[in-house]
Amino acid sequence: NYNNKLGSASLIEISTAWLEKFELNGMQFEILNTADTSKQIYQVIGSGRYSIRYYHFKELIPDTRVSSRSLIFAGEEREKYVFNGKDMIKYKNNTSFVSAFDIAQQELIRKYLRKQKIKVKRAGDSRMAETINYCNSISGL
C-alpha cells in the first residue's frame, strides 16, 4: 500500500516472475522459493558468507466477537534465520543464534553478544547488521 498524490491508499501488485529482490524504505528484501515451491519474501540484513533473514507474517484467526463469522489478522510476527549461503537456520534466542555458526566461531560470537549486551530476540535491524558483520569478519578464522 502507498498513498498517492490525492492521499488515498493504493495497492501495487508486481509479478514475481522476474523479481528476485527489491528495496523498500531502506530495507532489502529477497523472494525465495520454499521447499513446497511457493515463494516467500524475506527481509535481508547483511551480506557476505552469513546474513540474517526475517520472514514477516500475520496470522489469520477467527474474529471472536459475538455472532461474527469473519476472520481477522493477528499482530505481525516474524521468523528469524541465519543464512549461510545454502541453508536457512532458524533462531529464537542468543543460544540458537550462536549454534547456527561453525563451531570454531561460536565462542567468539557468544563473547561478542555478551560484551555488546545484545539479545538477538529483541535487537533492532542496525544492531543485527553490526552483529552479522562481526560474524562475517571472523568467518575466515
N, C-alpha and C positions, 0 to 999 in steps of 0.2 A: 504494500500500500504506500502511496505517496500523495501529498496534497498538490493539486495542480494550481495554475495561476488564479483560478477563481476561488480557491480554498476548499474545494470539495475533494474527497478521497477517491483515488483511482487505484486500480489493481493492474499490474503488468504481469503478463504470463509469457515466459520465454521458453522456447523449445530447448530441451536438454540434449537433442541430437548432436549438437555441435558445441555445447557449452561444457567446459571442464572445470573452470574456476572463474571467480569474479571477486571484486572488492566492493564493500558496502559500508559506508560510514567509517572508513579507515580500517575495517576488519577484512581479513582474507577468508574466502570460502572455497571449498572444492566439492565437486559432485563425484561420489564414488559408488561403484557397484557393490552391492552386498552379496552375501552368499546365495540368497534366493533370487538373484538377478534384478532386484529392484534397485532404485537409486536413492541415495540419501545425501543431504547437504551437510557438510562438516565445516565448522569454523577451524581455521588452521592458525596455530601460533608457533612461530619459529621455523627455521629452515636449516637444513644440514642432515646429518645422519638421523637425528631424532627430531620429532616435532610433536606438539600437543594437538589433539583433535577433540573438538566438542561437538556433540550431536544434540541440538536443541529440539525439544518437542513439547507438545501439550497433550495431555491425555483427555480423551473424550469420555465423559462419565454421565450417568443419568442425572437429570435435574430432580432433586429431592423435594421440591416444593409441592404442596398439596395439589393433586389432580394434574400434575404436569407430566406429559409424555415425551418431552423433548430431551435432548442431550445438551450438555454444556462443556466447555473446555475448563479443565482444572488449571492451576498455575503452571507457569513454564518450568520445565525440568531440563536437565542436561546430563548426558552420559559423557564421561571424560576418559580419554585414551592417550597412551603414548604410542606414536607410530615410529617404527624403527626401519622403515623403508620397504618392508614386506608384510609385517603383522601389526595389527592394532591390539594393544594390550590395555584392557580396561583397568582403571584405578579408582579408588574411592577415598583413600587417605594417604598419609605420608608413607606408611609401610608398603602398601600395594604399589604406590608410585615408584619407590626405590627398587622394588623387586622386578620392575619392568626393564631394568637395565642390566648390562653384563655384570657378572659377579665382581670382577676386578674394579668396577666403578661404584658399586653400591655403598661402600663405607664412605667414600669421598662425598657422594651425593647426600647421604644421611647427615654427615657433619655440616655440609653447606646449608641444608634446610634448618638444622638446629641453630647454627650460628646466625643465619639471617632471620630466624623466627618465622619461618614460612609454614603455613598449614595449607597444603595444596587443595584441600576440600573447600576452603573459602577464599583462596588467593585470587586477586584480580588478574586480568589479562597481562598487564605490564609486569607484575611480579612473576607470572608464569613464563613470560618471554625471557626475563632475566635468568630464570631457573633453567629453562631448556637450553639457552645459550651457554650457560655454565656446563651443563651435561654434554653438549656438543664439543666444548673446548677440551674436556678431559677424555673424550671417546677414543682418542688415539693412544692413550696411555696404557 
